[in-house]
Amino acid sequence: MTATALTIAGSDSGGGAGIQADLKTFSALGVYGCSAICALTAQNTTGVQGIFPVSPEFVGQQLDSVFGDIEVHAVKIGMLGTPAIIGAVAAGLRRWKPRHVVLDPVMVAKGGDRLLQEEAVAALTQELLPLATVITPNLPEAAVLLGEEHVTDRAAMPGAAARLQALGARSVLLKGGHLEGADSPDLLLHEGEEIWLDGRRIVTRNTHGTGCTLSSAIAALLARGLPLPAAVHDAKRWLEGAIAAADGLGIGHGHGPVHHFHALWPHLEE
């Protein structure tokens, strides 16, 4: 049976993040991708020029259409935007009960534009975190969810991850990319175990969509049957390759996208 994954997120007209990045990631990792679009954005590598939310009722209709016909092996959740849309997504997940839910609490775009209304943070925490197999916040997003200053050193990450887990998520992947230094450590808190995933910091301005891409890669690998620690490990390594190859794309004038098909496109030139 073909592995399938559903992304529930916003559209990025520039193609580097959101629904577009998720579907590229699913395809690159050998998974059939479906989508439920929660918002349209006018967006490119320089920033977000406009946001148009989809009605909560239509979000729910998209979910019912996909789940009612296609066996979904994993779900990735990204930009939702408003409390009403969060409620519609939570209701849909409760109706259809997918096995794996990867929640990326998208709040701010790479250029600094806010993608989640402030009043929606409480809805996200109360309604979706308890439904998540794993949440994948970066340090600033974790701070917003916890209502505290974000941690600035590796030693403080386990405490923050534990406090996030106490909010209801089964597992937490706390991403340390905002720390200073040559390393980019991530921490997976899973079934009482702290699993560190170390990685080198790749110097590039082309990192648009990295959070979307990592969470959708985890969902894709869960859909293929990998256990969560292995899915997180392999997704991080695959993303490192996509970031390392990003400068070769030459897309846009701002923060360009990562190279989702870095393992495929070079072979097309032979």
Protein Blocks (a to p, Z undefined) as FASTA:
>chain_A
ZZdddddddddfkopgmjllmmmmmmmnopacddddfbdcdddfkbcfbdcdddfklmmm
mmmmmmmmpccfbdcdddeopamlmmmmmmmmmmnopabdcddddfbdfkopafbdfklm
mmmmmmmmmmpfbdcddfklmmmmnopacdfbfklmmmmmmmmmmnopabdcddfklpgc
jbdcddddeehiacdddddddddfblghklmmmmmmmmmmmmnopafklmmmmmmmmmmm
mmmmmmmnopajbdcdddfklmmmmmmmZZ
